Amino acid sequence: MAAAVTAAVVNPGTAAAIDQVPCNNNEFVRIEIHHSLWPPRETYWCFANGGEVTWSSSQWWVTQIWTGNNRVQWFGDGRWQPAQPINKWTVFGWPNHPGGVRINGIRIV
């Protein structure tokens, strides 16, 4: 699954300093994510450094975002959300959507 992010398409004109990193530091952004076509299991992807990354598959669903020492937005429904980035040290979820919401990117601002 890491290959999916490694092959991600970074939007032109944006800072591409964001990196996928091992999930071994609480200061990193951590997203709990699953693919709709694979056996149901949660996977964690972690990111560091400011910037954004998007991926072309529309089959990824996020159930939780941990922001760590970062302000974060996710890309879904054709826009970066929420309009005001999620604050540092926040666990963000969607209690009304237990299967998560579709995600196509992550941004550290």
TADA-V229648 format. One record per residue. OMEGA is omega as a letter, one per 40 degrees, with the letter a starting at -180 (NA if undefined). Layout:
BEGIN
OMEGA ; OMEGA
END
This chain:
BEGIN
i ; i ; i ; i ; i ; a ; a ; i ; i ; a ; i ; i ; i ; i ; a ; a ; a ; a ; i ; a ; i ; a ; a ; a ; a ; a ; a ; i ; i ; i ; i ; a ; i ; a ; a ; a ; a ; i ; a ; i ; a ; i ; i ; i ; i ; a ; i ; i ; a ; i ; a ; i ; i ; i ; a ; a ; i ; a ; a ; i ; i ; i ; a ; i ; i ; a ; a ; a ; a ; i ; a ; i ; i ; i ; i ; a ; i ; a ; i ; a ; d ; a ; i ; a ; i ; a ; i ; i ; a ; i ; a ; a ; a ; a ; i ; i ; a ; i ; a ; i ; a ; i ; i ; i ; i ; a ; i ; a ; NA
END
